[in-house]
Amino acid sequence: MPHTVPLSIVLPARNEATGLRDILPRILAVVPGAEVLVVDDGSTDDTPAVCAEHRVKHLRHHYAKGNGAAIKTGARAALGEVIVFMDADGQHKPEDIPSLLEEFNKGYDMVVGARQAGSQAGLHRAAANDVFSRFASWMVMQPIADLTSGFRVVRAARFRQFLYLLPNGFSYPTTITMSFFRAGYGVAYVPIHSPRRASGTSHIHPLRDGLRFLLIIIKIGTLFSPQKLFLPISAGFFLTGLAYYLYTYITAGRFTNMSALLFISAVFTFLIGIVSEQISALHYKNIDTSDRESD
């Protein structure tokens, strides 16, 4: 697959030697000449030997820092103007890279491989991803086909603008997706089929990491689109206070302290949303400047 700009491929890996033995030759065959970086997140298997065998760059964390930390290490070290991020466990097919690059070359800043039906590791994850994607779509007012997919092509300079926001855990795709939409960057989705993991075990725990994803979406929502969260809450306080006031006025002919408290809560929540919206804008004040510098 020819590419007109320097291309880097970053694979975060923790004890994925078996998967790397299968996927590295396929990557080198599909995108010959691309820089391939394996970020070893504290592996205890023979990941270093596999990287040496296939002559790809091996970046090592001395202890496990998390998938997001590995992504950040790879993004900082990558020399390409365009970076492909993909998993090392074989769930992302190198043969799909040309399709993502073809869409990316239409002028997008990020293209994500959107997993289709049957690609998720279990119905619970598919359902959770669908719920999170719908919620995030409402937050950014743009359709998000797959919020948590780690298979994506990005413009390196723009991706690095948000490194300070990315968590060290598995939720980096959520953060970077909403960051790109909030910044007004072009994002596209390409349908892919992700096969089940052939070996090893997943490092994601559904209950623990599901709660983390939900908290991160709420945190990102308050960071990028605060009024989307605060305005409905404010409206809820106001309508509850109004309903309670009408009830007490009809039944007792008076205005109660509870109604006053609900109205005050509505006003304060609305004002907090306004202030949060202004603070959110500060995260993007240098975006245009950094874009010109990268160009």
C-alpha positions in Angstrom: 0.0 0.0 0.0 1.8 3.2 -1.1 1.8 6.1 1.2 2.9 9.7 0.4 3.9 10.8 3.9 6.0 9.0 6.6 3.8 6.4 8.3 4.3 4.9 11.8 2.4 2.0 13.3 2.2 1.8 17.1 1.2 -1.5 18.9 0.9 -1.4 22.7 1.7 -4.9 24.0 1.7 -6.6 27.3 2.6 -10.3 27.2 1.4 -10.5 23.6 4.4 -12.4 22.1 2.2 -15.0 20.5 0.0 -12.4 18.8 3.0 -10.4 17.7 4.5 -13.4 15.9 1.4 -13.6 13.8 0.7 -9.9 13.2 4.1 -8.3 12.7 4.9 -10.2 9.4 1.5 -9.3 8.1 2.0 -5.6 8.9 5.4 -5.5 7.2 3.8 -7.2 4.1 0.8 -4.8 3.9 2.7 -1.5 4.6 6.4 -2.1 3.6 8.6 0.7 4.6 6.4 1.9 7.5 8.0 2.5 10.9 6.7 -0.2 13.3 6.9 0.4 17.0 6.0 -2.1 19.7 5.5 -0.5 23.1 6.2 -3.2 25.6 4.2 -2.4 28.7 6.1 -4.3 31.3 5.8 -7.7 29.5 7.3 -10.8 31.2 7.3 -13.0 28.0 9.6 -13.0 25.0 8.2 -9.9 23.4 11.7 -8.3 23.1 12.9 -11.4 21.2 10.0 -11.3 18.8 10.6 -7.6 18.0 14.3 -8.3 17.4 13.4 -11.2 15.2 11.2 -9.1 12.9 13.5 -6.0 13.2 10.9 -3.6 14.5 11.4 -0.9 17.1 10.9 -2.1 20.7 10.1 0.5 23.4 9.9 -0.9 26.9 8.2 0.2 30.1 10.0 -1.3 33.1 6.7 -1.9 34.7 3.1 -2.0 33.5 1.7 1.6 33.2 -1.4 0.8 31.2 -2.6 0.8 27.6 -3.0 4.6 27.4 0.5 5.1 28.7 1.8 2.8 26.0 -0.1 4.8 23.4 1.4 8.0 24.6 4.9 6.6 24.6 4.5 5.4 21.0 3.0 8.7 19.9 5.9 10.6 21.3 8.5 8.3 19.7 6.9 7.9 16.3 8.6 9.7 13.4 5.7 9.5 11.0 3.4 12.3 10.2 0.6 9.8 10.2 0.2 7.1 13.0 -1.7 3.9 12.9 -2.7 2.6 16.3 -3.7 -1.1 16.6 -3.7 -3.9 19.1 -1.1 -6.6 19.2 -3.4 -9.4 20.1 -4.6 -10.1 16.6 -8.0 -8.6 17.0 -7.1 -5.9 14.5 -6.3 -7.1 11.0 -3.3 -5.5 9.2 -5.2 -6.1 5.9 -7.7 -3.4 7.0 -5.0 -0.7 7.2 -5.2 0.2 3.5 -9.0 0.8 3.8 -8.4 3.2 6.8 -5.6 5.0 5.0 -7.7 5.4 1.8 -10.4 7.1 3.9 -7.8 9.1 5.8 -6.4 10.4 2.5 -9.7 12.1 1.7 -8.7 14.8 4.2 -9.8 13.5 7.6 -7.7 14.0 10.8 -8.7 10.7 12.3 -10.2 7.5 10.8 -11.4 4.8 13.2 -12.1 1.1 12.4 -15.7 0.6 13.6 -16.3 -3.0 14.7 -19.3 -4.6 13.2 -21.7 -7.1 14.7 -20.0 -10.2 16.0 -16.6 -8.4 16.5 -17.1 -7.6 20.2 -15.7 -10.0 22.8 -19.1 -10.9 24.3 -22.6 -9.4 24.2 -22.0 -7.4 27.4 -19.2 -5.5 25.8 -21.1 -4.9 22.6 -24.1 -3.6 24.6 -21.9 -1.4 26.8 -20.0 0.0 23.7 -23.3 0.8 22.0 -24.6 2.6 25.1 -21.4 4.6 25.5 -21.3 5.5 21.8 -24.9 6.8 21.9 -24.2 8.9 25.0 -21.0 10.3 23.5 -22.8 11.0 20.2 -25.4 13.0 22.1 -22.5 14.9 23.9 -20.7 16.0 20.7 -23.8 16.1 18.5 -22.1 13.9 15.9 -22.6 10.2 15.1 -20.0 8.0 16.8 -20.0 4.5 15.3 -17.5 2.9 17.7 -16.3 4.9 20.8 -13.9 2.4 22.2 -12.1 1.0 19.1 -8.3 1.1 19.4 -7.8 0.7 15.7 -7.4 4.1 14.2 -5.3 6.3 11.9 -4.5 9.8 13.1 -2.6 12.9 12.1 0.3 12.8 14.5 0.7 16.5 15.2 -3.0 16.8 16.1 -3.1 13.7 18.2 -0.1 14.9 20.3 -2.1 18.1 21.1 -4.2 16.0 23.4 -1.6 13.7 25.0 -2.0 15.6 28.4 -5.7 14.6 28.5 -5.2 10.9 27.8 -5.6 8.5 30.7 -3.1 5.8 31.3 -5.7 3.1 31.2 -7.8 1.5 28.4 -10.1 4.5 27.9 -7.8 6.6 25.7 -10.0 6.0 22.6 -13.0 7.6 24.4 -10.9 10.7 25.3 -9.2 11.2 22.0 -12.5 10.7 20.0 -14.4 13.4 22.0 -11.3 15.7 21.9 -11.1 15.6 18.1 -14.9 16.3 17.8 -14.7 19.1 20.3 -11.8 20.7 18.4 -13.7 20.5 15.1 -11.3 18.0 13.5 -12.5 15.7 10.8 -13.3 12.1 12.0 -14.5 9.2 9.9 -15.4 5.6 10.5 -14.6 2.5 8.3 -16.5 -0.7 9.0 -14.2 -3.6 10.1 -14.6 -7.1 11.4 -12.5 -7.8 14.4 -11.8 -11.6 15.0 -11.8 -13.0 18.5 -8.6 -13.1 20.4 -6.7 -16.2 19.3 -4.5 -16.5 22.4 -3.8 -14.9 25.8 -6.3 -13.2 28.0 -7.8 -9.7 27.9 -6.6 -7.2 30.5 -10.0 -5.5 30.5 -12.4 -6.3 33.4 -16.0 -5.6 32.4 -17.4 -4.4 35.7 -14.4 -2.4 36.9 -13.5 -0.9 33.5 -17.1 -0.4 32.5 -17.6 1.9 35.5 -14.4 3.6 34.6 -15.6 4.2 31.0 -18.8 5.7 32.4 -17.0 8.0 34.8 -14.6 9.0 32.0 -17.4 9.9 29.7 -19.1 12.0 32.4 -15.7 13.7 33.1 -15.1 14.3 29.4 -18.6 15.6 29.1 -18.1 18.1 31.8 -14.8 19.0 30.2 -15.9 19.3 26.6 -19.7 20.0 26.6 -20.6 21.0 30.2 -24.0 22.4 29.4 -25.0 19.0 27.9 -24.9 17.7 31.5 -25.6 20.7 33.6 -28.6 22.1 31.7 -30.7 18.9 32.0 -29.9 18.7 35.7 -30.8 22.4 36.2 -34.0 21.9 34.3 -34.8 18.8 36.4 -34.4 20.9 39.6 -36.5 23.7 38.2 -39.4 21.5 37.0 -39.4 19.5 40.3 -39.5 22.7 42.3 -42.3 24.1 40.1 -44.3 20.9 40.5 -43.8 20.9 44.2 -44.7 24.5 44.5 -48.0 24.0 42.5 -48.8 21.0 44.8 -48.2 22.9 48.0 -50.0 26.0 46.8 -53.1 24.0 45.8 -53.1 21.9 49.0 -51.8 24.3 51.6 -51.8 27.7 49.8 -48.2 28.5 50.5 -44.6 28.5 49.1 -42.4 26.1 51.0 -38.7 26.1 51.8 -38.2 22.9 49.7 -39.5 24.7 46.6 -37.1 27.6 47.2 -34.2 25.1 47.7 -35.0 23.4 44.4 -35.3 26.7 42.5 -31.9 27.9 44.0 -30.3 24.5 43.1 -31.5 25.0 39.5 -30.0 28.5 39.3 -26.7 27.4 40.8 -26.4 24.3 38.6 -27.1 26.5 35.5 -24.4 29.0 36.5 -21.9 26.2 37.2 -22.6 24.9 33.7 -21.9 28.4 32.2 -18.6 28.7 34.1 -17.6 25.2 33.1 -18.3 26.0 29.4 -15.9 29.0 29.6 -13.2 26.9 31.3 -13.7 24.2 28.6 -12.9 26.7 25.9 -9.5 27.4 27.4 -8.3 23.9 26.5 -8.6 24.9 22.8 -7.2 28.4 22.9 -3.8 27.3 21.4 -5.1 24.7 19.0 -4.9 27.0 15.9 -1.5 28.2 16.8 -0.1 24.7 17.3 -1.7 23.7 13.9 0.2 26.5 12.1 3.5 25.6 13.8 3.1 21.9 12.8 2.4 22.9 9.2 
